């Protein structure tokens, strides 16, 4: 049930973004997939006959959560970028928009690891963090122009 708590939190964020005019279709897909995957995990736990099967199911649940979280973060940033990209491009920031899109594409291709932001290791979390920093800087430029 703790893993399902994320769904409510994510759906609130999606609703707020929708209300502001952001396209959240891909974020909604991530949450829906997560819910479906969790049902499979619940079944695995309920049908487990050994402690090892329960442990494996719980480990799978953690990986599913991290995968959903990473995909949600990527889709969240894509939604934010899509919201400002026309204005950014019109103001001469095409290179920045392209760089952020490239970083998000790179992040999407990286495997999900269980530790966030490991020092010196290029993984999905560091790529997401870099994309977020790039997006933040672009947003500042667009707002101040």
VMD Tcl script that builds the backbone (N, CA, C; Angstrom):
set m [mol new atoms 435]
animate dup $m
set s [atomselect $m all]
$s set {name element resname resid chain x y z} {
  {N N UNK 1 A 0.819 -1.204 0.000}
  {CA C UNK 1 A 0.000 0.000 0.000}
  {C C UNK 1 A 0.859 1.262 0.000}
  {N N UNK 2 A 2.026 1.171 0.642}
  {CA C UNK 2 A 2.933 2.326 0.650}
  {C C UNK 2 A 3.312 2.715 -0.775}
  {N N UNK 3 A 3.521 1.708 -1.619}
  {CA C UNK 3 A 3.891 1.981 -3.004}
  {C C UNK 3 A 2.758 2.634 -3.777}
  {N N UNK 4 A 1.521 2.356 -3.389}
  {CA C UNK 4 A 0.375 2.990 -4.047}
  {C C UNK 4 A 0.212 4.453 -3.633}
  {N N UNK 5 A 0.790 4.837 -2.490}
  {CA C UNK 5 A 0.721 6.232 -2.050}
  {C C UNK 5 A 1.344 7.179 -3.071}
  {N N UNK 6 A 2.340 6.691 -3.783}
  {CA C UNK 6 A 2.981 7.521 -4.800}
  {C C UNK 6 A 1.991 7.914 -5.892}
  {N N UNK 7 A 1.084 7.025 -6.213}
  {CA C UNK 7 A 0.112 7.283 -7.280}
  {C C UNK 7 A -0.705 8.530 -6.959}
  {N N UNK 8 A -1.211 8.628 -5.756}
  {CA C UNK 8 A -1.992 9.794 -5.366}
  {C C UNK 8 A -1.191 11.074 -5.457}
  {N N UNK 9 A 0.035 11.023 -4.986}
  {CA C UNK 9 A 0.927 12.182 -5.037}
  {C C UNK 9 A 1.208 12.587 -6.488}
  {N N UNK 10 A 1.516 11.598 -7.308}
  {CA C UNK 10 A 1.814 11.883 -8.714}
  {C C UNK 10 A 0.586 12.414 -9.433}
  {N N UNK 11 A -0.583 11.842 -9.146}
  {CA C UNK 11 A -1.806 12.305 -9.807}
  {C C UNK 11 A -2.149 13.742 -9.425}
  {N N UNK 12 A -1.871 14.133 -8.181}
  {CA C UNK 12 A -2.089 15.526 -7.770}
  {C C UNK 12 A -1.201 16.465 -8.572}
  {N N UNK 13 A 0.061 16.076 -8.745}
  {CA C UNK 13 A 0.995 16.882 -9.517}
  {C C UNK 13 A 0.511 17.002 -10.966}
  {N N UNK 14 A 0.066 15.906 -11.534}
  {CA C UNK 14 A -0.421 15.891 -12.915}
  {C C UNK 14 A -1.649 16.793 -13.053}
  {N N UNK 15 A -2.552 16.721 -12.099}
  {CA C UNK 15 A -3.755 17.568 -12.138}
  {C C UNK 15 A -3.384 19.044 -12.095}
  {N N UNK 16 A -2.455 19.401 -11.201}
  {CA C UNK 16 A -2.013 20.809 -11.120}
  {C C UNK 16 A -1.404 21.263 -12.448}
  {N N UNK 17 A -0.602 20.400 -13.042}
  {CA C UNK 17 A 0.032 20.756 -14.319}
  {C C UNK 17 A -1.017 20.892 -15.420}
  {N N UNK 18 A -1.969 19.967 -15.471}
  {CA C UNK 18 A -3.051 20.056 -16.458}
  {C C UNK 18 A -3.809 21.358 -16.319}
  {N N UNK 19 A -4.096 21.736 -15.081}
  {CA C UNK 19 A -4.828 22.972 -14.817}
  {C C UNK 19 A -4.074 24.203 -15.320}
  {N N UNK 20 A -2.747 24.102 -15.381}
  {CA C UNK 20 A -1.922 25.220 -15.847}
  {C C UNK 20 A -1.659 25.161 -17.353}
  {N N UNK 21 A -2.167 24.120 -18.011}
  {CA C UNK 21 A -2.025 24.035 -19.460}
  {C C UNK 21 A -0.896 23.172 -19.976}
  {N N UNK 22 A -0.249 22.421 -19.105}
  {CA C UNK 22 A 0.825 21.533 -19.544}
  {C C UNK 22 A 0.239 20.257 -20.131}
  {N N UNK 23 A 0.953 19.678 -21.097}
  {CA C UNK 23 A 0.560 18.390 -21.652}
  {C C UNK 23 A 1.167 17.301 -20.762}
  {N N UNK 24 A 0.318 16.530 -20.119}
  {CA C UNK 24 A 0.786 15.511 -19.170}
  {C C UNK 24 A 0.426 14.087 -19.602}
  {N N UNK 25 A 0.100 13.913 -20.862}
  {CA C UNK 25 A -0.335 12.605 -21.351}
  {C C UNK 25 A 0.684 11.513 -21.046}
  {N N UNK 26 A 1.945 11.775 -21.306}
  {CA C UNK 26 A 2.973 10.748 -21.081}
  {C C UNK 26 A 3.163 10.478 -19.591}
  {N N UNK 27 A 3.019 11.499 -18.771}
  {CA C UNK 27 A 3.113 11.305 -17.324}
  {C C UNK 27 A 1.978 10.407 -16.844}
  {N N UNK 28 A 0.792 10.630 -17.388}
  {CA C UNK 28 A -0.362 9.810 -17.029}
  {C C UNK 28 A -0.133 8.353 -17.425}
  {N N UNK 29 A 0.497 8.135 -18.564}
  {CA C UNK 29 A 0.812 6.784 -19.016}
  {C C UNK 29 A 1.779 6.099 -18.056}
  {N N UNK 30 A 2.793 6.842 -17.597}
  {CA C UNK 30 A 3.758 6.281 -16.645}
  {C C UNK 30 A 3.046 5.831 -15.371}
  {N N UNK 31 A 2.162 6.669 -14.835}
  {CA C UNK 31 A 1.447 6.343 -13.603}
  {C C UNK 31 A 0.539 5.140 -13.810}
  {N N UNK 32 A -0.143 5.090 -14.941}
  {CA C UNK 32 A -1.030 3.971 -15.234}
  {C C UNK 32 A -0.246 2.658 -15.327}
  {N N UNK 33 A 0.886 2.690 -15.992}
  {CA C UNK 33 A 1.738 1.501 -16.105}
  {C C UNK 33 A 2.229 1.069 -14.735}
  {N N UNK 34 A 2.615 2.032 -13.912}
  {CA C UNK 34 A 3.074 1.742 -12.556}
  {C C UNK 34 A 1.979 1.031 -11.758}
  {N N UNK 35 A 0.753 1.538 -11.846}
  {CA C UNK 35 A -0.360 0.912 -11.127}
  {C C UNK 35 A -0.566 -0.530 -11.576}
  {N N UNK 36 A -0.515 -0.759 -12.874}
  {CA C UNK 36 A -0.677 -2.105 -13.417}
  {C C UNK 36 A 0.440 -3.026 -12.942}
  {N N UNK 37 A 1.676 -2.519 -12.991}
  {CA C UNK 37 A 2.816 -3.319 -12.543}
  {C C UNK 37 A 2.713 -3.661 -11.058}
  {N N UNK 38 A 2.209 -2.711 -10.274}
  {CA C UNK 38 A 2.067 -2.973 -8.839}
  {C C UNK 38 A 1.038 -4.062 -8.551}
  {N N UNK 39 A 0.012 -4.128 -9.363}
  {CA C UNK 39 A -0.983 -5.185 -9.173}
  {C C UNK 39 A -0.341 -6.555 -9.372}
  {N N UNK 40 A 0.560 -6.655 -10.341}
  {CA C UNK 40 A 1.285 -7.914 -10.565}
  {C C UNK 40 A 2.150 -8.259 -9.361}
  {N N UNK 41 A 2.779 -7.240 -8.782}
  {CA C UNK 41 A 3.622 -7.461 -7.605}
  {C C UNK 41 A 2.765 -7.915 -6.420}
  {N N UNK 42 A 1.614 -7.266 -6.241}
  {CA C UNK 42 A 0.712 -7.665 -5.146}
  {C C UNK 42 A 0.308 -9.135 -5.305}
  {N N UNK 43 A 0.008 -9.531 -6.528}
  {CA C UNK 43 A -0.344 -10.930 -6.790}
  {C C UNK 43 A 0.824 -11.855 -6.449}
  {N N UNK 44 A 2.039 -11.435 -6.828}
  {CA C UNK 44 A 3.221 -12.256 -6.546}
  {C C UNK 44 A 3.420 -12.413 -5.046}
  {N N UNK 45 A 3.207 -11.333 -4.303}
  {CA C UNK 45 A 3.352 -11.403 -2.842}
  {C C UNK 45 A 2.269 -12.293 -2.242}
  {N N UNK 46 A 1.034 -12.101 -2.699}
  {CA C UNK 46 A -0.077 -12.911 -2.172}
  {C C UNK 46 A 0.071 -14.394 -2.492}
  {N N UNK 47 A 0.684 -14.695 -3.618}
  {CA C UNK 47 A 0.832 -16.093 -4.038}
  {C C UNK 47 A 2.162 -16.712 -3.610}
  {N N UNK 48 A 3.014 -15.911 -2.969}
  {CA C UNK 48 A 4.328 -16.412 -2.549}
  {C C UNK 48 A 4.156 -17.490 -1.485}
  {N N UNK 49 A 4.969 -18.527 -1.608}
  {CA C UNK 49 A 4.910 -19.615 -0.633}
  {C C UNK 49 A 6.172 -19.680 0.217}
  {N N UNK 50 A 7.189 -18.936 -0.163}
  {CA C UNK 50 A 8.431 -18.924 0.618}
  {C C UNK 50 A 8.837 -17.481 0.915}
  {N N UNK 51 A 9.666 -17.316 1.911}
  {CA C UNK 51 A 10.158 -15.979 2.244}
  {C C UNK 51 A 11.019 -15.418 1.111}
  {N N UNK 52 A 11.701 -16.280 0.393}
  {CA C UNK 52 A 12.519 -15.828 -0.742}
  {C C UNK 52 A 11.634 -15.252 -1.851}
  {N N UNK 53 A 10.494 -15.873 -2.107}
  {CA C UNK 53 A 9.576 -15.351 -3.121}
  {C C UNK 53 A 9.033 -13.981 -2.711}
  {N N UNK 54 A 8.740 -13.809 -1.418}
  {CA C UNK 54 A 8.276 -12.510 -0.921}
  {C C UNK 54 A 9.383 -11.466 -1.079}
  {N N UNK 55 A 10.601 -11.846 -0.692}
  {CA C UNK 55 A 11.746 -10.930 -0.806}
  {C C UNK 55 A 11.956 -10.507 -2.257}
  {N N UNK 56 A 11.901 -11.450 -3.166}
  {CA C UNK 56 A 12.071 -11.144 -4.588}
  {C C UNK 56 A 10.973 -10.210 -5.083}
  {N N UNK 57 A 9.750 -10.453 -4.675}
  {CA C UNK 57 A 8.628 -9.598 -5.081}
  {C C UNK 57 A 8.814 -8.181 -4.545}
  {N N UNK 58 A 9.266 -8.056 -3.315}
  {CA C UNK 58 A 9.498 -6.727 -2.737}
  {C C UNK 58 A 10.645 -6.000 -3.442}
  {N N UNK 59 A 11.682 -6.736 -3.797}
  {CA C UNK 59 A 12.783 -6.138 -4.559}
  {C C UNK 59 A 12.282 -5.670 -5.926}
  {N N UNK 60 A 11.441 -6.480 -6.553}
  {CA C UNK 60 A 10.860 -6.093 -7.841}
  {C C UNK 60 A 9.994 -4.846 -7.692}
  {N N UNK 61 A 9.254 -4.768 -6.592}
  {CA C UNK 61 A 8.407 -3.596 -6.346}
  {C C UNK 61 A 9.254 -2.338 -6.236}
  {N N UNK 62 A 10.382 -2.432 -5.552}
  {CA C UNK 62 A 11.281 -1.277 -5.417}
  {C C UNK 62 A 11.818 -0.856 -6.784}
  {N N UNK 63 A 12.198 -1.828 -7.587}
  {CA C UNK 63 A 12.725 -1.508 -8.920}
  {C C UNK 63 A 11.628 -0.882 -9.795}
  {N N UNK 64 A 10.418 -1.399 -9.701}
  {CA C UNK 64 A 9.298 -0.838 -10.463}
  {C C UNK 64 A 9.043 0.610 -10.045}
  {N N UNK 65 A 9.124 0.880 -8.742}
  {CA C UNK 65 A 8.919 2.250 -8.251}
  {C C UNK 65 A 9.996 3.185 -8.788}
  {N N UNK 66 A 11.249 2.736 -8.723}
  {CA C UNK 66 A 12.343 3.579 -9.211}
  {C C UNK 66 A 12.254 3.794 -10.718}
  {N N UNK 67 A 11.849 2.762 -11.433}
  {CA C UNK 67 A 11.677 2.900 -12.881}
  {C C UNK 67 A 10.575 3.912 -13.178}
  {N N UNK 68 A 9.445 3.783 -12.484}
  {CA C UNK 68 A 8.345 4.732 -12.693}
  {C C UNK 68 A 8.766 6.135 -12.314}
  {N N UNK 69 A 9.474 6.272 -11.201}
  {CA C UNK 69 A 9.916 7.589 -10.753}
  {C C UNK 69 A 10.851 8.231 -11.777}
  {N N UNK 70 A 11.790 7.462 -12.296}
  {CA C UNK 70 A 12.718 8.016 -13.282}
  {C C UNK 70 A 11.983 8.402 -14.563}
  {N N UNK 71 A 11.078 7.555 -15.020}
  {CA C UNK 71 A 10.313 7.858 -16.238}
  {C C UNK 71 A 9.405 9.066 -16.017}
  {N N UNK 72 A 8.825 9.157 -14.827}
  {CA C UNK 72 A 7.961 10.293 -14.511}
  {C C UNK 72 A 8.767 11.592 -14.495}
  {N N UNK 73 A 9.953 11.550 -13.920}
  {CA C UNK 73 A 10.815 12.740 -13.890}
  {C C UNK 73 A 11.161 13.188 -15.317}
  {N N UNK 74 A 11.486 12.225 -16.163}
  {CA C UNK 74 A 11.829 12.541 -17.557}
  {C C UNK 74 A 10.619 13.154 -18.268}
  {N N UNK 75 A 9.462 12.534 -18.119}
  {CA C UNK 75 A 8.259 13.049 -18.789}
  {C C UNK 75 A 7.826 14.399 -18.211}
  {N N UNK 76 A 8.045 14.590 -16.925}
  {CA C UNK 76 A 7.765 15.872 -16.276}
  {C C UNK 76 A 8.603 16.975 -16.919}
  {N N UNK 77 A 9.894 16.716 -17.084}
  {CA C UNK 77 A 10.775 17.721 -17.691}
  {C C UNK 77 A 10.440 17.948 -19.159}
  {N N UNK 78 A 10.069 16.885 -19.858}
  {CA C UNK 78 A 9.653 17.061 -21.257}
  {C C UNK 78 A 8.417 17.945 -21.333}
  {N N UNK 79 A 7.490 17.756 -20.412}
  {CA C UNK 79 A 6.280 18.570 -20.386}
  {C C UNK 79 A 6.622 20.038 -20.121}
  {N N UNK 80 A 7.515 20.273 -19.167}
  {CA C UNK 80 A 7.935 21.645 -18.870}
  {C C UNK 80 A 8.650 22.266 -20.066}
  {N N UNK 81 A 9.528 21.502 -20.685}
  {CA C UNK 81 A 10.262 22.008 -21.834}
  {C C UNK 81 A 9.322 22.310 -22.995}
  {N N UNK 82 A 8.382 21.411 -23.253}
  {CA C UNK 82 A 7.422 21.645 -24.333}
  {C C UNK 82 A 6.581 22.890 -24.090}
  {N N UNK 83 A 6.364 23.201 -22.821}
  {CA C UNK 83 A 5.561 24.374 -22.452}
  {C C UNK 83 A 6.278 25.681 -22.809}
  {N N UNK 84 A 7.618 25.685 -22.704}
  {CA C UNK 84 A 8.371 26.922 -22.964}
  {C C UNK 84 A 9.192 26.891 -24.249}
  {N N UNK 85 A 9.231 25.756 -24.951}
  {CA C UNK 85 A 10.177 25.653 -26.065}
  {C C UNK 85 A 9.929 26.648 -27.193}
  {N N UNK 86 A 8.685 26.908 -27.544}
  {CA C UNK 86 A 8.427 27.865 -28.625}
  {C C UNK 86 A 8.949 29.251 -28.268}
  {N N UNK 87 A 8.676 29.665 -27.062}
  {CA C UNK 87 A 9.153 30.971 -26.593}
  {C C UNK 87 A 10.687 30.981 -26.530}
  {N N UNK 88 A 11.268 29.895 -26.036}
  {CA C UNK 88 A 12.727 29.803 -25.938}
  {C C UNK 88 A 13.369 29.853 -27.321}
  {N N UNK 89 A 12.808 29.117 -28.258}
  {CA C UNK 89 A 13.348 29.098 -29.618}
  {C C UNK 89 A 13.204 30.478 -30.256}
  {N N UNK 90 A 12.057 31.118 -30.061}
  {CA C UNK 90 A 11.832 32.460 -30.605}
  {C C UNK 90 A 12.836 33.463 -30.041}
  {N N UNK 91 A 13.311 33.206 -28.828}
  {CA C UNK 91 A 14.277 34.109 -28.196}
  {C C UNK 91 A 15.727 33.701 -28.493}
  {N N UNK 92 A 15.910 32.701 -29.353}
  {CA C UNK 92 A 17.249 32.318 -29.779}
  {C C UNK 92 A 17.903 31.217 -28.964}
  {N N UNK 93 A 17.118 30.440 -28.256}
  {CA C UNK 93 A 17.671 29.391 -27.402}
  {C C UNK 93 A 17.462 27.983 -27.956}
  {N N UNK 94 A 17.457 27.857 -29.270}
  {CA C UNK 94 A 17.290 26.547 -29.913}
  {C C UNK 94 A 18.343 25.558 -29.440}
  {N N UNK 95 A 19.585 26.014 -29.337}
  {CA C UNK 95 A 20.677 25.134 -28.907}
  {C C UNK 95 A 20.395 24.581 -27.516}
  {N N UNK 96 A 19.879 25.421 -26.627}
  {CA C UNK 96 A 19.566 24.976 -25.270}
  {C C UNK 96 A 18.438 23.947 -25.281}
  {N N UNK 97 A 17.392 24.213 -26.055}
  {CA C UNK 97 A 16.264 23.280 -26.160}
  {C C UNK 97 A 16.754 21.934 -26.700}
  {N N UNK 98 A 17.572 21.975 -27.740}
  {CA C UNK 98 A 18.106 20.736 -28.320}
  {C C UNK 98 A 18.981 19.977 -27.317}
  {N N UNK 99 A 19.790 20.710 -26.551}
  {CA C UNK 99 A 20.682 20.070 -25.576}
  {C C UNK 99 A 19.871 19.379 -24.471}
  {N N UNK 100 A 18.803 20.028 -24.024}
  {CA C UNK 100 A 17.968 19.428 -22.980}
  {C C UNK 100 A 17.253 18.195 -23.532}
  {N N UNK 101 A 16.723 18.299 -24.734}
  {CA C UNK 101 A 16.076 17.132 -25.354}
  {C C UNK 101 A 17.064 15.975 -25.497}
  {N N UNK 102 A 18.300 16.281 -25.893}
  {CA C UNK 102 A 19.325 15.242 -26.039}
  {C C UNK 102 A 19.632 14.595 -24.688}
  {N N UNK 103 A 19.720 15.409 -23.639}
  {CA C UNK 103 A 20.006 14.874 -22.305}
  {C C UNK 103 A 18.855 13.988 -21.810}
  {N N UNK 104 A 17.623 14.392 -22.099}
  {CA C UNK 104 A 16.474 13.585 -21.699}
  {C C UNK 104 A 16.418 12.276 -22.488}
  {N N UNK 105 A 16.785 12.325 -23.760}
  {CA C UNK 105 A 16.860 11.112 -24.568}
  {C C UNK 105 A 17.941 10.189 -24.023}
  {N N UNK 106 A 19.074 10.768 -23.659}
  {CA C UNK 106 A 20.165 9.986 -23.059}
  {C C UNK 106 A 19.692 9.332 -21.755}
  {N N UNK 107 A 19.016 10.099 -20.926}
  {CA C UNK 107 A 18.521 9.561 -19.651}
  {C C UNK 107 A 17.553 8.405 -19.889}
  {N N UNK 108 A 16.695 8.555 -20.870}
  {CA C UNK 108 A 15.704 7.509 -21.170}
  {C C UNK 108 A 16.357 6.189 -21.553}
  {N N UNK 109 A 17.546 6.262 -22.114}
  {CA C UNK 109 A 18.225 5.053 -22.584}
  {C C UNK 109 A 19.068 4.380 -21.500}
  {N N UNK 110 A 19.270 5.064 -20.383}
  {CA C UNK 110 A 20.118 4.511 -19.325}
  {C C UNK 110 A 19.338 3.562 -18.421}
  {N N UNK 111 A 20.026 2.564 -17.881}
  {CA C UNK 111 A 19.342 1.641 -16.971}
  {C C UNK 111 A 19.039 2.316 -15.636}
  {N N UNK 112 A 17.987 1.862 -15.006}
  {CA C UNK 112 A 17.617 2.368 -13.690}
  {C C UNK 112 A 18.465 1.643 -12.653}
  {N N UNK 113 A 19.117 2.431 -11.800}
  {CA C UNK 113 A 19.902 1.856 -10.706}
  {C C UNK 113 A 19.222 2.217 -9.397}
  {N N UNK 114 A 19.466 1.420 -8.380}
  {CA C UNK 114 A 18.761 1.603 -7.116}
  {C C UNK 114 A 19.302 2.721 -6.241}
  {N N UNK 115 A 20.462 3.226 -6.571}
  {CA C UNK 115 A 21.022 4.312 -5.776}
  {C C UNK 115 A 20.955 5.595 -6.598}
  {N N UNK 116 A 20.427 6.620 -5.990}
  {CA C UNK 116 A 20.284 7.885 -6.704}
  {C C UNK 116 A 21.567 8.708 -6.558}
  {N N UNK 117 A 21.980 9.346 -7.648}
  {CA C UNK 117 A 23.077 10.311 -7.666}
  {C C UNK 117 A 24.387 9.774 -7.113}
  {N N UNK 118 A 24.789 8.594 -7.534}
  {CA C UNK 118 A 26.089 8.087 -7.110}
  {C C UNK 118 A 27.174 8.968 -7.698}
  {N N UNK 119 A 28.135 9.323 -6.882}
  {CA C UNK 119 A 29.197 10.227 -7.283}
  {C C UNK 119 A 30.029 9.633 -8.417}
  {N N UNK 120 A 30.202 10.388 -9.492}
  {CA C UNK 120 A 31.082 9.992 -10.571}
  {C C UNK 120 A 30.548 8.938 -11.519}
  {N N UNK 121 A 29.402 8.367 -11.268}
  {CA C UNK 121 A 28.854 7.322 -12.124}
  {C C UNK 121 A 27.733 7.906 -12.977}
  {N N UNK 122 A 27.859 7.731 -14.285}
  {CA C UNK 122 A 26.802 8.233 -15.162}
  {C C UNK 122 A 25.684 7.209 -15.163}
  {N N UNK 123 A 24.587 7.587 -14.575}
  {CA C UNK 123 A 23.423 6.719 -14.564}
  {C C UNK 123 A 22.202 7.580 -14.828}
  {N N UNK 124 A 21.068 6.963 -14.818}
  {CA C UNK 124 A 19.849 7.682 -15.161}
  {C C UNK 124 A 19.617 8.862 -14.218}
  {N N UNK 125 A 19.965 8.704 -12.943}
  {CA C UNK 125 A 19.704 9.773 -11.973}
  {C C UNK 125 A 20.597 10.981 -12.214}
  {N N UNK 126 A 21.870 10.748 -12.572}
  {CA C UNK 126 A 22.741 11.893 -12.838}
  {C C UNK 126 A 22.311 12.586 -14.132}
  {N N UNK 127 A 21.884 11.821 -15.118}
  {CA C UNK 127 A 21.417 12.426 -16.371}
  {C C UNK 127 A 20.145 13.251 -16.122}
  {N N UNK 128 A 19.254 12.739 -15.294}
  {CA C UNK 128 A 18.036 13.483 -14.959}
  {C C UNK 128 A 18.388 14.774 -14.223}
  {N N UNK 129 A 19.307 14.665 -13.289}
  {CA C UNK 129 A 19.731 15.841 -12.523}
  {C C UNK 129 A 20.344 16.897 -13.452}
  {N N UNK 130 A 21.189 16.466 -14.379}
  {CA C UNK 130 A 21.798 17.398 -15.322}
  {C C UNK 130 A 20.737 18.057 -16.206}
  {N N UNK 131 A 19.787 17.275 -16.684}
  {CA C UNK 131 A 18.713 17.828 -17.517}
  {C C UNK 131 A 17.892 18.850 -16.729}
  {N N UNK 132 A 17.631 18.546 -15.467}
  {CA C UNK 132 A 16.861 19.468 -14.621}
  {C C UNK 132 A 17.608 20.790 -14.442}
  {N N UNK 133 A 18.909 20.712 -14.236}
  {CA C UNK 133 A 19.706 21.932 -14.081}
  {C C UNK 133 A 19.713 22.745 -15.384}
  {N N UNK 134 A 19.831 22.056 -16.513}
  {CA C UNK 134 A 19.807 22.734 -17.815}
  {C C UNK 134 A 18.457 23.410 -18.046}
  {N N UNK 135 A 17.380 22.715 -17.711}
  {CA C UNK 135 A 16.031 23.252 -17.883}
  {C C UNK 135 A 15.807 24.460 -16.981}
  {N N UNK 136 A 16.302 24.389 -15.777}
  {CA C UNK 136 A 16.179 25.506 -14.835}
  {C C UNK 136 A 16.884 26.745 -15.390}
  {N N UNK 137 A 18.078 26.558 -15.927}
  {CA C UNK 137 A 18.823 27.672 -16.505}
  {C C UNK 137 A 18.104 28.255 -17.721}
  {N N UNK 138 A 17.583 27.395 -18.576}
  {CA C UNK 138 A 16.844 27.881 -19.744}
  {C C UNK 138 A 15.611 28.653 -19.313}
  {N N UNK 139 A 14.912 28.158 -18.335}
  {CA C UNK 139 A 13.718 28.839 -17.837}
  {C C UNK 139 A 14.063 30.236 -17.330}
  {N N UNK 140 A 15.185 30.366 -16.636}
  {CA C UNK 140 A 15.639 31.677 -16.152}
  {C C UNK 140 A 15.922 32.618 -17.337}
  {N N UNK 141 A 16.585 32.099 -18.357}
  {CA C UNK 141 A 16.902 32.916 -19.536}
  {C C UNK 141 A 15.619 33.398 -20.216}
  {N N UNK 142 A 14.681 32.483 -20.396}
  {CA C UNK 142 A 13.428 32.815 -21.097}
  {C C UNK 142 A 12.629 33.832 -20.302}
  {N N UNK 143 A 12.591 33.680 -18.988}
  {CA C UNK 143 A 11.823 34.610 -18.145}
  {C C UNK 143 A 12.452 35.991 -18.100}
  {N N UNK 144 A 13.776 36.070 -18.222}
  {CA C UNK 144 A 14.456 37.349 -18.108}
  {C C UNK 144 A 14.668 38.051 -19.438}
  {N N UNK 145 A 14.170 37.469 -20.500}
  {CA C UNK 145 A 14.344 38.081 -21.817}
  {C C UNK 145 A 13.064 38.772 -22.242}
}
mol reanalyze $m
mol bondsrecalc $m
mol representation Tube
mol addrep $m
